[in-house]
């Protein structure tokens, strides 16, 4: 059974850092593209970053540029989202999702074919 489990969320002060992990079980991440998404209370889900099986990266979000990075460790079957210089507006539930063929944006072609994790809460507050 294909499963994704996010971890690493929590409470952090503005300006702080967190590294989120997305661990896969039931399948090998090597041939999958993995995206990170987030959803803040009362807001639509938004795409953050996606890393392809080739290692190529798609950055969907201006807010992520210069602050967030995505990486993968196929040996650990895990994808990471490193978040630095966190702001209160980064508060959201962060989800990882696996896609076999691409990195579709929100409601783009193929978006329904993502497999989703359960999410991890990130709260940025003093």
C-alpha positions in Angstrom: 0.0 0.0 0.0 1.4 3.3 -1.1 1.8 5.7 1.9 3.4 9.0 2.6 4.1 10.3 6.1 5.1 13.9 6.8 7.0 14.9 9.9 9.1 17.7 11.3 6.4 20.3 11.7 5.9 22.3 14.9 6.0 25.7 16.5 8.8 28.0 15.5 9.5 31.7 16.0 9.6 34.1 13.1 13.0 33.9 11.4 13.5 30.3 12.5 13.9 27.2 10.4 12.3 23.8 10.1 13.0 20.8 7.9 10.0 18.7 6.9 10.4 15.1 5.9 8.2 13.1 3.6 8.8 9.4 4.1 7.4 6.8 1.7 6.4 3.3 2.4 5.0 0.6 0.2 6.8 2.0 -2.9 10.2 3.3 -4.0 10.4 7.0 -4.4 13.2 6.8 -7.0 10.8 6.9 -10.0 8.3 9.3 -8.5 7.9 13.1 -8.5 7.2 14.6 -5.1 5.5 17.9 -4.4 5.1 19.9 -1.3 1.9 21.8 -0.8 0.4 23.9 2.0 -3.0 25.0 3.2 -3.5 27.8 5.7 -6.8 28.1 7.6 -9.5 29.5 5.5 -7.4 29.5 2.4 -7.0 27.4 -0.7 -4.3 24.8 -0.9 -1.2 26.1 -2.8 1.7 24.4 -4.4 5.2 25.1 -3.0 7.9 23.0 -4.7 8.2 19.8 -6.6 11.2 17.6 -7.2 11.2 15.2 -10.1 12.6 11.7 -10.2 15.4 13.2 -12.3 16.2 15.7 -9.6 14.8 18.6 -11.5 12.9 21.1 -9.4 9.7 23.1 -10.1 9.1 26.2 -7.9 5.5 27.2 -7.9 5.6 29.9 -5.3 7.3 33.3 -5.1 7.2 33.1 -1.3 9.5 30.0 -1.4 12.2 31.6 -3.5 15.4 32.1 -1.5 13.8 30.6 1.7 12.6 27.1 0.9 14.5 24.2 -0.7 13.5 20.7 -1.7 15.7 17.7 -1.8 15.5 14.0 -2.0 17.4 11.1 -0.5 16.4 8.0 -2.5 18.5 5.8 -0.2 16.2 6.8 2.7 13.1 6.9 0.5 12.5 10.4 1.8 12.0 13.9 0.4 12.8 17.0 2.5 11.5 20.6 2.6 14.0 22.9 4.2 12.3 26.1 5.3 14.3 29.1 6.5 13.5 32.7 7.5 10.0 31.6 8.4 7.2 34.1 8.7 3.9 34.0 10.4 2.2 33.8 7.0 4.0 30.5 6.5 1.7 29.0 9.1 -0.2 26.1 7.4 -0.6 22.4 7.2 2.1 21.2 4.8 1.5 18.1 2.7 3.7 16.1 0.5 2.3 14.3 -2.5 3.6 11.7 -5.0 3.0 11.8 -8.7 4.1 9.1 -11.2 4.4 11.3 -14.3 4.9 14.9 -13.4 4.5 17.8 -11.1 1.1 19.2 -11.7 0.1 22.5 -10.2 -3.1 23.0 -8.2 -5.9 21.8 -10.4 -3.7 21.4 -13.3 -3.8 18.4 -15.7 -3.0 15.3 -13.7 -3.5 17.0 -10.3 -6.1 14.3 -9.3 -3.4 11.6 -9.7 -1.4 12.8 -6.7 -1.1 10.4 -3.7 -1.2 12.5 -0.5 0.2 12.3 2.9 -1.8 13.3 6.0 0.0 16.6 6.5 2.1 18.2 9.3 1.3 21.4 11.0 3.7 24.3 10.9 3.0 27.3 13.1 5.2 30.4 13.0 4.6 32.6 16.0 6.4 34.4 18.7 
